[in-house]
Amino acid sequence: MASGGTFHNLLLALLCLALTLSVGGEAARRFWIENDTFMKDGAPFQIVGGDVHYFRIVPEYWKDRLLRAKALGLNTIQTYVPWNLHEPEPQRWEFKGFADIESYLRLAQELDMLVMLRVGPYICGEWDLGGFPPWLLTLEPALKLRSSDSTYLSLVERWWGALLPKVAPLLYNNGGPVIMVQIENEFGSFGDDKNYLHYLVQLARRYLGNNIVLYTTDGGAMGNLKNGSIPQDDVFAAVDFETGSNPWPIFRLQKKYNLPGKSAPLSSEFYTGWLTHWGESIATTDATSTAKALKTILCRNASAVLYMAHGGTNFGFYNGANTGQDESDYKADLTSYDYDAPIKEHGDVHNSKYKALRRVIHECTGSPLHPLPADIEKANYGLVKLQKVASLFDIIDNISDPLKGAVSEHPLYMEQIGQMFGFLLYMSEYEGKVSSSVLSIPKVHDRAQVFLSCSTDGVRNRRYAGVIERWSSKTLEIPNLRCSSNTSLYILVENMGRVNYGPYIFDRKGILSPIQIDGITLRHWKMCPLTFNSLDNLPKLQLITQMPNARASKVSIVHGHSEKKLQESSFYSNEPEFYEGHFHIDSESEIKDTFISFRGWNKGVAFVNNFNIGRFWPARGPQCALYVPAPILRPGDNTIVIFELHGPNPELTVNLVTDPDFTCGPRQ
């Protein structure tokens, strides 16, 4: 017979058990941390997760990519939430299409997967401005991003006030899939403003309650964890580190920045690959060594989240960028975000890395080996002939948004006139007196093409003068056209993606300094933003600058009088031009994924059936082809429009192929 003390303890245990049971007899849903272990519904739980970002995948493929992640052996999906996608303009909220985060989270739950949600407000993620909306850069006085700046915090509060009520019903304790919510991202690598982090915690708990596990992620070094962790707020500190590092000394360090018993070892970014910038070789990591490193974590019962499980694509103009020692050392990310992840950009899983990681996950966790999903079919639609539709300068008045155009004594930056993405054309005049002059733009973000024009003997001529780039030259020698009047100066500036990481994330675009010719400052500027939101007669396209289902203003292109014929482009003339081509798909069953190879082209942006599939730059490389998911295509006629900045392929063709083709580089 039990003693009185034993009986009392047994009674307490039975009472605790009863409290964990719901009325229907099923265990109450609960996720928490105790004894340095993740606990789910009363049992220890090992997180085997992977990042799969909803905003980098066409919504029609969300389920496919999640099923491929599940077949890898993952039980948890991690995703960022980019503020700029959901609030593209102040208080204009987007939660449909690519931005339908609620549907994505519910889909994960339907597939029996949990979710770790990274709500920012800063996300990094090789995404434009680290997820911040670029209109934040227009406010005066200038905001101090990622700080206790009161104006910045009020805007974060408004954003989370729209987002977090949508998340709350989807928390695990409320019957949803979300087990953890991340506060900020790698803040310890940026600053040490603890008041900022405390504020975010209080705001998150206001909407999400006290039972949700909040977490931070920081690099696995003492300085990062000291600056970025907030254990006093009962926020779990996760770590990330290089794949080749020994994880266990870092997990022991992690314990120092968590409350006692609250330090379940977790690498919340286990790197399966790495990012790639234009002009670099594609970053790859060895499948065997990556799997071996994951095994050292999982087979000792620690948790890991693969970054990335599936990378996806930076459609539109949403790619980010990095800097080196200063903000001029600028490196823009590719359109592809393949990341050398086990699930490739186009969904393929029959590769050595997927199979090696899948074996390790099965060996360490005992998770069943689901059959390998079949790779998605791809089609080779062959060569598509294009024709020149218009030169930019012939139609500039028609595609420049008249509501955003501006006249100013000095150049204005893009965001200042409401041009958040794409291109801005600056125009002024000067008097050319000497045989040649030096044009100086000390601060251009990011790449400027310079053109001169004037009347000579009554004939208007235009000449390409060269390029001034943020990362290289800041001056350019320009010729004297011997004009009978003033020389017109045109500077087309491309926003190539805002910096997403480091001290230079306050990255305004356009021309940010005075412009001088031979030391004399030019004044009286006209600025024409190129919206690309709606390009009629190309034919009748409405090219969405960012993502489908986002509102687009209507701006027509008029090709001029019918008797006016467009001049044939001189190859590599360096004059920005529009090209159009068509290809036919006979039936719904023949619609498949494909890639558009831009070999022989130079640099620009491509649109397929009104959808901005991203930037191409085969002249720089390494990416040569852009991914075209099947849901973008349709039976019958399909239209490709290319805005080429420098000069087309001499054959005026693109090739629709089955190979992603990461082998381009500078022309020989």
C-alpha positions in Angstrom: 0.0 0.0 0.0 1.3 3.4 -0.9 2.4 5.7 1.9 0.6 9.0 2.4 3.3 11.0 0.6 3.4 8.6 -2.3 -0.4 8.7 -2.5 -0.4 12.5 -2.5 2.2 12.5 -5.3 0.1 10.0 -7.3 -3.0 12.1 -6.8 -1.2 15.2 -8.1 0.1 13.3 -11.1 -3.4 12.1 -11.9 -4.7 15.6 -11.5 -2.0 17.0 -13.9 -2.9 14.2 -16.4 -6.5 15.2 -16.2 -5.7 18.8 -16.8 -3.9 17.8 -20.0 -6.9 16.1 -21.4 -9.6 17.9 -23.3 -13.3 17.3 -22.9 -13.3 14.9 -25.9 -10.5 12.8 -24.3 -7.7 14.0 -26.6 -4.6 15.5 -25.3 -4.7 19.3 -25.3 -2.6 21.0 -28.0 0.5 22.6 -26.4 4.0 23.3 -27.5 6.7 24.4 -25.0 10.3 24.0 -23.7 11.3 22.3 -20.5 14.4 20.4 -19.3 16.2 21.8 -22.4 13.8 19.9 -24.6 11.0 20.9 -27.0 7.7 19.4 -25.8 4.6 18.8 -27.9 1.4 17.5 -26.4 3.3 16.1 -23.4 6.0 14.3 -25.2 9.6 15.3 -26.3 9.7 16.6 -29.8 12.6 17.0 -32.2 12.3 19.8 -34.8 13.5 18.6 -38.3 12.6 21.7 -40.3 13.3 23.6 -43.4 12.8 27.1 -44.8 10.3 27.2 -47.7 9.2 30.8 -48.5 5.7 31.2 -49.8 6.6 34.4 -51.5 9.2 32.8 -53.7 6.9 30.1 -55.1 3.8 30.6 -57.3 0.8 29.7 -55.1 -0.2 26.9 -57.4 3.0 25.1 -56.4 2.8 25.7 -52.6 1.4 22.2 -52.0 3.9 20.5 -54.3 6.9 22.1 -52.6 5.6 21.3 -49.1 5.0 17.7 -50.1 8.6 17.5 -51.4 9.8 18.9 -48.0 7.7 16.3 -46.2 9.1 13.5 -48.3 12.6 14.7 -47.3 11.6 13.8 -43.7 10.8 17.3 -42.4 8.1 17.8 -39.8 8.3 21.6 -39.7 8.3 24.4 -42.2 10.0 27.8 -41.4 9.1 30.9 -43.4 9.8 34.6 -43.3 7.0 37.2 -43.6 8.1 40.1 -45.8 6.5 43.4 -44.8 7.1 44.9 -48.2 5.0 42.3 -49.9 2.0 42.8 -47.6 2.1 46.7 -47.3 3.5 47.9 -50.6 2.0 51.4 -50.0 1.1 52.8 -46.6 -2.0 51.1 -45.2 -2.7 49.3 -48.4 -2.7 45.7 -47.3 -2.1 42.7 -49.5 -3.1 39.2 -48.3 -4.0 37.5 -51.6 -2.2 35.6 -54.3 1.5 35.4 -53.4 0.7 37.3 -50.2 -2.0 34.8 -48.9 -0.1 33.7 -45.9 -3.1 32.4 -44.1 -3.8 29.9 -46.9 -0.1 28.8 -46.9 -0.2 28.2 -43.2 -3.4 26.2 -43.4 -2.0 24.2 -46.2 1.0 23.3 -44.1 -1.4 22.1 -41.4 -3.4 20.0 -43.9 -0.2 18.3 -44.8 0.5 17.6 -41.1 3.5 20.0 -40.9 4.2 22.5 -38.1 5.4 26.0 -38.8 8.0 28.3 -37.4 7.0 31.8 -38.4 9.6 34.6 -38.8 7.5 37.8 -38.7 10.4 40.3 -38.6 9.8 43.2 -39.0 13.3 42.8 -40.5 13.9 39.4 -42.2 17.1 39.8 -44.2 16.5 36.7 -46.5 18.3 38.1 -49.6 15.0 40.0 -50.1 14.8 43.6 -51.1 15.6 45.9 -48.1 15.4 42.9 -45.8 11.7 42.9 -46.1 11.1 46.5 -45.2 8.7 48.5 -47.5 10.8 51.0 -49.5 8.4 53.8 -48.7 9.9 53.8 -45.2 12.9 55.5 -46.9 10.8 58.5 -47.9 9.9 59.6 -44.3 11.6 62.7 -42.9 13.4 62.9 -40.6 15.0 59.7 -41.8 13.9 56.6 -39.8 16.4 54.6 -37.8 15.5 51.2 -39.0 15.8 48.3 -36.5 15.8 50.7 -33.5 13.7 52.3 -30.8 13.0 55.2 -33.1 9.4 56.1 -32.1 8.2 56.8 -35.6 9.6 53.5 -36.8 8.0 51.6 -33.9 4.6 53.2 -34.6 4.8 51.8 -38.1 5.9 48.4 -36.9 2.9 48.4 -34.5 0.6 49.3 -37.4 2.0 46.5 -39.5 1.9 43.8 -36.8 -1.6 45.1 -35.9 -2.6 43.9 -39.4 -0.6 40.7 -39.5 -0.6 39.2 -36.0 -4.4 39.0 -35.6 -4.3 36.7 -38.7 -1.6 34.6 -37.1 -3.2 34.2 -33.7 -5.9 31.7 -34.7 -3.2 29.6 -36.4 -1.0 29.2 -33.3 -0.6 25.6 -32.3 -2.2 26.1 -28.9 -5.2 27.6 -30.7 -5.5 24.6 -33.1 -3.2 25.8 -35.8 0.3 24.7 -37.1 2.4 27.6 -35.7 4.6 26.4 -32.9 7.1 29.3 -32.7 7.2 32.9 -33.8 10.6 34.7 -34.3 11.3 38.2 -33.1 13.4 40.2 -35.6 16.3 38.3 -37.2 20.0 38.1 -36.3 19.8 41.4 -34.5 23.0 40.6 -32.6 24.9 41.0 -35.9 23.5 44.5 -36.3 23.1 46.3 -32.9 22.4 46.1 -29.2 19.3 48.1 -28.7 17.6 45.8 -26.1 14.7 48.3 -25.7 13.8 47.7 -29.3 13.7 43.9 -28.8 11.7 44.3 -25.5 9.1 46.4 -27.4 8.7 43.8 -30.1 8.2 41.1 -27.5 5.5 43.1 -25.7 3.8 43.8 -29.0 3.9 40.2 -30.1 2.5 39.0 -26.8 -0.3 41.5 -27.0 -1.7 39.8 -30.1 -0.4 36.2 -29.6 -0.6 35.7 -25.9 1.9 34.4 -23.3 1.8 30.7 -24.3 3.4 31.0 -27.7 7.2 30.2 -27.8 8.9 33.4 -29.1 12.4 33.0 -30.4 15.4 34.9 -31.7 18.0 33.7 -34.1 21.7 34.8 -34.0 25.0 33.6 -35.1 26.6 31.2 -32.7 29.2 33.5 -31.3 29.3 35.2 -27.9 29.0 38.8 -29.2 26.0 38.0 -31.4 24.1 36.1 -28.7 24.9 38.8 -26.1 23.5 41.5 -28.3 20.6 39.6 -29.8 19.2 37.4 -27.1 16.5 38.5 -24.5 16.1 35.6 -22.1 14.7 37.9 -19.4 11.6 38.2 -21.6 11.3 34.4 -21.7 12.3 34.4 -25.4 14.2 31.3 -26.6 17.6 32.0 -28.2 18.3 29.8 -31.3 21.6 29.8 -33.1 23.0 29.4 -36.6 26.5 28.7 -37.6 28.6 27.5 -40.6 27.8 24.0 -41.7 31.3 22.8 -41.1 31.4 24.0 -37.5 31.2 21.6 -34.5 27.7 22.3 -33.3 28.0 21.1 -29.7 30.3 23.8 -28.3 27.9 26.3 -29.9 24.9 24.6 -28.3 26.6 24.8 -24.9 27.2 28.5 -25.5 23.5 28.9 -26.4 22.6 27.6 -22.9 24.2 30.7 -21.4 21.7 32.9 -23.2 18.6 31.0 -22.3 16.7 30.6 -19.1 17.6 27.5 -17.1 15.9 24.4 -18.7 14.9 26.5 -21.7 17.8 25.8 -24.1 16.7 23.1 -26.4 19.6 22.8 -28.9 18.4 24.2 -32.2 20.2 25.4 -35.3 17.5 27.5 -36.8 19.5 28.0 -40.0 21.4 24.9 -41.1 22.9 26.0 -44.4 22.3 23.5 -47.2 23.9 25.9 -49.7 24.5 29.6 -50.1 23.5 32.7 -52.0 25.0 33.9 -55.3 25.5 37.4 -56.6 25.7 38.5 -60.3 29.3 38.0 -61.6 30.1 35.2 -59.2 30.3 31.4 -59.7 27.2 29.6 -58.5 27.7 28.8 -54.8 27.5 25.0 -54.2 28.1 22.8 -51.2 29.0 19.1 -51.2 26.1 16.7 -50.6 28.1 14.3 -48.5 29.7 16.8 -46.2 26.4 18.6 -45.7 24.6 15.4 -44.8 27.5 14.5 -42.4 27.2 17.9 -40.7 23.4 17.4 -40.3 24.0 14.0 -38.8 26.1 15.4 -36.0 23.1 17.4 -34.9 20.1 15.1 -35.5 21.7 11.8 -34.3 22.4 13.4 -30.9 18.7 14.4 -30.6 19.3 18.2 -31.3 17.0 20.0 -33.7 17.8 21.7 -37.1 16.0 23.8 -39.7 17.5 23.5 -43.2 18.1 26.9 -44.8 17.0 26.4 -47.5 15.0 23.3 -47.9 13.7 24.9 -51.1 14.9 28.3 -52.3 12.6 29.3 -55.1 12.8 32.4 -57.2 13.1 36.2 -56.7 10.4 37.1 -59.1 9.9 40.7 -60.2 12.3 43.2 -58.6 12.4 41.7 -55.1 15.9 40.4 -55.0 18.2 41.8 -52.3 21.8 42.7 -52.3 24.9 42.8 -50.1 27.8 45.2 -49.5 31.4 44.7 -48.5 33.6 47.2 -46.6 31.5 50.1 -47.7 28.2 50.8 -49.5 29.9 51.2 -52.8 31.0 47.5 -52.7 27.6 46.5 -53.9 26.6 43.0 -55.0 23.1 42.2 -56.2 21.6 38.8 -55.9 20.5 36.6 -58.8 16.9 36.2 -59.8 17.2 32.5 -59.0 17.2 31.7 -55.3 18.0 28.0 -55.9 20.6 28.2 -53.0 21.9 24.8 -54.0 19.0 23.5 -51.7 18.0 19.8 -51.8 14.7 20.8 -53.5 15.8 22.7 -56.5 14.4 26.1 -57.7 12.1 24.2 -60.1 11.2 21.5 -57.6 13.5 18.6 -58.7 14.5 16.2 -55.9 16.3 13.5 -57.8 19.7 14.9 -56.8 22.5 13.7 -54.5 21.9 16.3 -51.8 18.2 15.6 -51.4 18.9 11.8 -51.2 21.8 12.2 -48.8 19.9 14.5 -46.4 16.8 12.2 -46.6 18.9 9.2 -45.6 20.4 11.0 -42.6 17.0 12.3 -41.4 15.6 8.7 -41.6 18.7 7.2 -39.8 18.7 9.8 -37.0 15.0 10.2 -36.4 13.4 7.0 -37.5 11.0 9.0 -39.7 9.5 6.8 -42.5 11.1 7.0 -45.9 8.3 8.3 -48.1 8.6 7.5 -51.8 10.6 10.1 -53.7 8.2 12.4 -55.5 8.5 12.5 -59.3 10.2 15.5 -60.7 7.9 18.0 -62.4 7.7 17.7 -66.1 9.5 20.3 -68.2 9.0 21.3 -71.8 11.4 22.4 -74.5 9.3 24.8 -76.5 12.3 25.7 -78.7 13.4 28.9 -80.3 11.1 32.0 -80.1 11.7 34.8 -82.6 11.3 38.3 -81.2 11.0 41.6 -83.0 11.8 45.1 -81.8 8.7 46.9 -80.7 10.0 50.2 -79.6 13.1 52.1 -78.4 12.7 53.5 -74.9 13.4 57.0 -76.0 10.7 56.9 -78.7 8.0 56.1 -76.1 9.3 57.6 -72.9 6.4 60.0 -72.6 3.9 57.2 -72.9 5.3 54.8 -70.3 6.4 57.3 -67.8 3.8 57.7 -65.1 2.7 61.3 -65.3 1.5 61.3 -61.7 5.0 60.4 -60.5 7.1 62.5 -62.8 8.9 65.4 -61.2 10.9 68.5 -62.0 13.5 69.7 -59.5 16.6 71.9 -59.2 18.6 68.8 -58.1 18.1 65.1 -58.8 15.6 63.4 -56.6 16.0 59.8 -55.4 13.5 57.2 -56.6 11.5 56.7 -53.5 11.1 60.5 -53.2 8.8 60.5 -56.2 7.1 57.3 -55.5 9.1 55.0 -57.7 9.9 52.1 -55.5 11.2 49.6 -58.0 12.6 49.5 -61.6 14.0 52.4 -63.5 14.1 56.2 -63.3 15.2 58.4 -66.3 16.9 61.7 -65.4 17.0 64.5 -68.0 18.8 67.8 -68.1 20.8 70.0 -70.6 24.2 71.6 -70.7 26.3 73.6 -73.1 29.1 71.5 -74.7 32.1 73.7 -75.3 35.1 71.5 -75.4 36.0 68.4 -77.4 35.1 66.1 -74.5 34.0 66.5 -70.9 34.0 64.5 -67.6 30.6 63.6 -66.2 30.7 62.9 -62.4 28.0 61.2 -60.3 29.6 60.5 -56.9 26.6 58.5 -55.6 24.4 56.4 -57.9 22.3 53.5 -56.8 22.8 51.4 -58.6 23.6 51.5 -62.3 23.4 54.4 -64.7 23.4 54.4 -68.5 24.3 57.8 -70.0 23.1 59.1 -73.3 23.6 62.4 -75.1 21.3 64.0 -77.7 21.0 67.2 -79.7 20.1 68.7 -83.0 22.9 68.9 -85.6 22.0 70.7 -88.8 18.4 70.2 -87.9 18.7 66.4 -87.4 18.2 64.9 -84.0 20.9 62.5 -83.0 21.5 60.4 -79.9 24.6 58.8 -78.7 25.4 56.3 -75.9 28.2 57.6 -73.7 28.7 54.8 -71.2 27.8 53.4 -67.8 28.5 54.7 -64.3 28.1 51.9 -61.7 27.8 52.1 -57.9 30.6 49.5 -57.5 33.1 50.8 -60.0 33.5 54.1 -62.0 31.9 57.3 -60.7 33.1 59.4 -63.7 32.7 59.1 -67.4 34.3 60.9 -70.3 31.6 62.1 -72.7 32.1 63.5 -76.2 31.1 66.9 -77.6 28.4 66.3 -80.2 29.0 69.8 -81.7 25.4 70.7 -81.2 23.8 73.8 -82.7 21.9 74.0 -79.4 22.4 72.7 -75.8 23.2 69.1 -75.4 20.5 67.0 -73.8 21.7 64.6 -71.1 19.8 61.4 -70.3 20.7 59.1 -67.4 18.7 55.9 -67.0 19.2 54.5 -63.5 18.3 51.0 -62.6 17.5 49.9 -59.0 19.1 46.5 -59.0 17.8 45.5 -55.5 18.1 47.1 -52.1 20.7 46.0 -49.6 19.2 43.5 -47.2 22.0 42.9 -44.6 24.5 44.9 -42.6 25.0 48.5 -41.7 24.0 49.9 -45.1 20.4 48.7 -45.3 19.1 52.3 -45.5 19.5 52.0 -49.3 17.7 54.7 -51.2 17.8 54.3 -55.0 18.5 56.6 -57.9 21.0 59.5 -58.0 21.8 60.6 -54.4 24.4 63.3 -55.1 24.9 66.4 -57.3 25.8 65.7 -61.0 28.7 67.6 -62.4 30.2 68.2 -65.8 33.8 69.4 -65.7 33.3 70.4 -62.0 30.2 72.4 -62.7 26.9 71.2 -61.0 24.1 70.6 -63.4 20.7 72.0 -62.4 17.1 71.8 -63.6 16.3 68.1 -63.8 13.2 66.3 -65.1 12.7 62.8 -63.8 10.5 60.2 -65.5 9.8 56.9 -63.7 9.4 53.8 -65.9 6.5 52.0 -64.3 6.1 48.9 -66.5 2.8 48.5 -64.8 0.8 48.5 -68.0 2.3 48.4 -71.5 -0.5 48.5 -74.0 0.0 47.5 -77.7 2.7 45.1 -76.8 0.0 43.8 -77.4 -2.5 44.7 -74.8 -0.2 43.6 -72.0 -0.4 44.7 -68.4 3.0 43.9 -67.1 2.9 43.6 -63.3 6.0 45.2 -61.8 5.9 43.0 -58.7 3.6 40.1 -58.2 0.2 39.0 -59.6 -2.9 40.3 -57.8 -1.2 43.6 -56.9 -2.9 46.7 -58.2 -1.4 48.2 -61.3 -1.8 51.7 -62.7 -2.9 52.0 -66.3 -0.3 53.7 -68.5 -0.4 53.2 -72.2 2.4 52.9 -74.8 1.5 54.6 -78.0 3.7 53.7 -80.9 3.2 57.0 -82.6 1.8 57.7 -86.1 1.1 54.6 -88.1 3.3 55.7 -91.0 6.3 56.0 -88.7 8.3 52.8 -88.9 10.7 51.7 -86.1 14.3 51.6 -87.1 16.0 48.2 -87.0 18.1 48.0 -83.9 21.8 48.1 -84.4 23.2 45.1 -82.4 24.7 46.1 -79.1 23.7 49.7 -79.7 23.4 50.1 -76.0 20.0 51.8 -76.4 17.3 50.4 -74.2 14.6 48.7 -76.4 11.5 46.5 -76.1 11.2 43.2 -77.8 8.3 40.9 -78.2 7.8 37.3 -79.2 5.1 34.6 -79.1 4.9 30.9 -78.8 2.0 28.5 -79.0 0.9 25.7 -76.7 -1.7 23.4 -78.2 -3.5 22.2 -75.1 -3.7 22.3 -71.3 -1.9 19.0 -71.1 1.1 20.4 -72.9 1.6 23.2 -70.4 4.8 22.5 -68.4 7.6 24.3 -66.6 10.3 25.7 -68.8 13.3 28.0 -68.7 14.0 31.0 -71.0 17.6 31.0 -72.1 19.0 34.5 -72.7 22.3 33.5 -74.2 23.6 36.2 -76.5 21.5 38.9 -74.8 23.0 41.4 -72.4 20.9 42.8 -69.5 17.3 43.5 -68.8 14.0 42.4 -67.5 11.6 39.7 -68.9 7.8 39.3 -68.8 5.8 36.2 -69.7 2.0 36.7 -70.0 2.0 39.8 -67.9 4.2 38.3 -65.2 7.6 39.7 -64.4 9.8 36.6 -64.2 12.8 38.6 -63.2 16.1 40.1 -64.3 18.5 38.6 -66.8 22.2 39.5 -67.2 24.0 36.8 -69.2 26.7 39.3 -70.1 27.7 39.2 -66.4 26.5 35.7 -65.4 26.4 33.2 -63.9 22.6 32.8 -64.4 21.7 32.4 -68.1 18.1 31.2 -68.0 15.0 32.3 -66.0 12.5 29.9 -64.6 9.0 30.0 -66.0 6.6 27.9 -63.8 3.8 26.2 -65.7 1.0 28.1 -64.0 2.2 31.3 -65.7 1.6 29.7 -69.1 -1.7 29.1 -70.9 -3.1 27.1 -73.9 -2.8 29.0 -77.1 -0.8 32.1 -77.6 1.9 33.0 -74.9 3.7 36.3 -75.1 7.3 37.2 -74.0 8.3 40.8 -73.6 11.9 41.8 -73.0 13.2 45.1 -71.9 16.9 44.9 -73.1 19.2 47.7 -71.8 22.2 47.3 -74.1 21.6 45.2 -77.2 19.8 42.1 -78.2 20.9 38.7 -79.3 21.8 39.2 -83.0 19.5 36.4 -83.9 16.6 38.1 -82.0 15.7 34.8 -80.5 15.3 33.2 -77.0 15.3 29.5 -76.4 12.7 27.8 -74.1 14.6 24.9 -72.7 14.4 22.3 -69.9 17.8 23.2 -68.4 18.3 26.0 -65.8 21.7 26.8 -67.4 24.0 28.5 -64.8 26.9 28.8 -67.1 26.8 32.3 -68.6 29.5 34.9 -68.3 31.1 37.8 -70.0 31.1 37.8 -73.8 34.3 36.5 -75.3 
